[in-house]
Amino acid sequence: MSDTWWKSAVVYQIYPRSFADSDGDGIGDLRGIIEHLDHLKELGVDVVWLSPIYASPHDDNGYDISDYRAIDPLFGTFGDFDELLAGLHARGIKLVMDLVVNHTSDEHPWFIESASSLDNPKRDWYWWRPPRDGHQPGEHGAEPNNWGSFFSGPAWQLDPATGEYYLHLFSRKQPDLNWENPEVRDAVYDMMNWWLDRGVDGFRMDVINFISKVVDLPDGEVPAGKLFGEGYPYFGQGPRIHEFLHEMHERVFSGRADRILTVGEMPGVSVEQARLFTDPARSELDMVFQFEHVDLDHGPGGKWDHRPASVLDLKRNLTMWQEGLADVGWNSLYWNNHDQPRVVSRFGDDRPEHRVASAKALGTVLHLMRGTPYVYQGEELGMANVPFDSIDDFRDIETLNHYAEAVDIQGQDAAVVMAALRRTSRDNARTPMQWSDAPAAGFTTGTPWIRANPDYPQVNAAAEIGDPDSVFAHYRRLIDLRHRSEVVANGDFTTVLEDHPQVFGYRRALAGRQLLVLVNLTGEPAEYDTVELDDWRDATFVLGNLAGSGRRGVSGALDPWEALVFELG
């Protein structure tokens, strides 16, 4: 098998808590996934990325791990896991586990030992620091530096028993591991090998570009209007990150490259940095998740500060990444995941008259670019954001903490904050998978841990799978085209209609064969100049997303949210 099999592959992310509940407790589980494996087979995906199923207190829905070698009883047993793995492999689908090793839970035995005394052998497995000079433990401003947590508040938590603070870039129940300690790295690599030996096929690595930190942990600049300093310059792409990732490759993945996929989630990574991380000659990672395109609608105040992103913004950023990794490295292609609001509500139009067309249009843009596409559960149905009624409807720790800080501490208008939460909260991606028009969208026979989107009677898998005009059917065709076409998998990427404010157009080319992709990313008709597309007047129509698509050929006009694909050679 080629070590680049993943260039023609499509990955499907499952968020187990919200995918399918087999036992009626309102929380998704492994047996629920097993019951829906044929859905994945019919869609045609090659890999499943499984969000964490490890033992956890679930402060951050499983991204706070208390035992890397145990299945949380909430999700099932190792017997269930082995059955799931075998069922996927029997259908020709690989399984990639979520790897969360920037931090653990504060209930992990490693941290419990580390916190037990100042001289415990595992004390240096985490980032412990005494109070700032001149301050007593617990005083305002006594934190060792001024960094803020991604989940609001300071990035330091006092341990009263030892009088020192520990670093947590996320929840206070997610202390950061100290990768400077070789014993930490040994333990992580041993655990990773243990899972690969069980038969899993790789890892998606959570915030992996945060594992190397500037060891003196200096104060960060405090942006205007913010409560805390910016620590990212001191932990994003830190001084030893390439050393650590290369060491991981040599200790874990070397010799397994015929079947393994490695993808690193890297908030803030640039094109230049991504080239280094994904250059095969450097033996670090196969691909990275970058965040630039999903930050385009964030204002200077961060993710809760909305600013509209134009079609030009979007296509110029995606093109920059296509061109930047054209000769070295590889792109991960995604619109959605468990941390992002639904793309049809974000860059598309989730109103009934445009939801299906815009979901298909966005899928077409993404899946035919150069890179490995990722489908998040429900994306193949065109699932949309949720009209949350009140703060009581939300479950996400980041969302709840932001509301408390913004409203209770900073005094912001609660209605304005709620509008931002409805648009941006991670809970938009975490409502139950919509299987049918049965109660709770067929997700559970009980009460779901978070309520289903009220549009589920219309938007659900049972309604779409038999409908040739559905979003599901279109995603099947896109995935099939990637499997069949060397041009899609390996061809060059060149933009057309570069400055058009509505149309995202590009060519893919390989060995005399070409594809042309033209997509109107707006709800208004679009006209375009055909001068640079003269060669395509007699091209073969391959794929479209509207009834009657392709009848006009490369005509200079696209209907609202219309997507067309043509072939030459």
C-alpha angles and dihedrals in degrees: 000000000000117000087230098057088124092069090079095034132102121211124212119203119215120196097199097203090061105029107079134333116214101180105044098246091121095248124100118245145181095270088053089057091047090055091057102043091113089061088062092045092051092048088054102231121159103204137032118210106203118204113225119308095167124121108287144155085230097230086143097023095270100321085106102074123197097177123018092195099051133078112229109246087228087072101034140258139307086260088060091046093051090049090050092049092048092047092052094046091048087058093048093254123133125217123228117189126214110249115204108181105138084082142001133207116279083237093063112114089237091061095040088057092043092053095045096086144345091253101042111134089240095049090105093051088088135036106269123172136171120241118286113277112279095022134100120227111277097019119130106268094018092115111119091245138000099254120137126221121244085235094055129269127055122326091234132079124195118232103207093197094064100021093234134112128235126211120245117172089188129022120356084243090060107071115189118247117234105236090184086078109083090208089064091052092047091053093048094048091047090053092048092051089049091058094044089051088055088060107263115144105223146309142273102212117217115226088334092165089068097064095091114064134180096260099225090056097215126201116273130224113272109229118222111279094012129119098214142041123261109253097177095097087061101045106024110092089349125199097274101034096112091045091052095047093047090049089050090051093051095045098041116016106030108112093017097074095115092076109013128104121194123186125172123209104221118177111202096014116150129217091254092052093045090055089060095045093050102036103121091215090064095054098220116114137344094226142340137224109236123192106208098104093047090049094056093094093048117102127214089280092064135248095336091053104082126207123169115255114216126219088249091054091051100045094043091053095047090046091051090056092045091053095038094058096034097108102023128032134358139266129236107215117209144146100178141032138147091285099048133074116246113286096220087062094040109044097004133048119265096191111119094250093055108023098094096042095045092047090053092045093053091046090052093052092050104040098051097052124096109276142055113299122222122204118199117212110277094016087102087060096047093247112186141206119286127248095229110196101205144351087269089069093064125088105175116112093216091053096046093046092049092051092050093048096043097044105027100035106025096032097230119166108274093217092054091048091048090053089055091048093051090052101041112018118125088229088077086074095041104061114112121291107257107237101159145339091271117115113296088015091286089290095119142358088222134053111301117236087236122020121258123250105269090231092072095106087068102027111054142118096249091058095045107041095072095039114094091200096052129112088247092056091049092051089050090054092048092050092047091051091054090050093049101039124073086190092064094043100044111004128121120262124227127168125231128192085024098179099037109130095214110024126074105200131173143157128226116201137183133159096341096316123108140186124201119204120194120178130174104213095191139073092241129080113267130211122196137184112256096199095103089043099055091118089062100058092103097034122135116254111237109170143356138172104219132065106272093015114168096024091117096042117206091342105151095255136088128185119232110297091356118158123193132182124193134182135213130186 
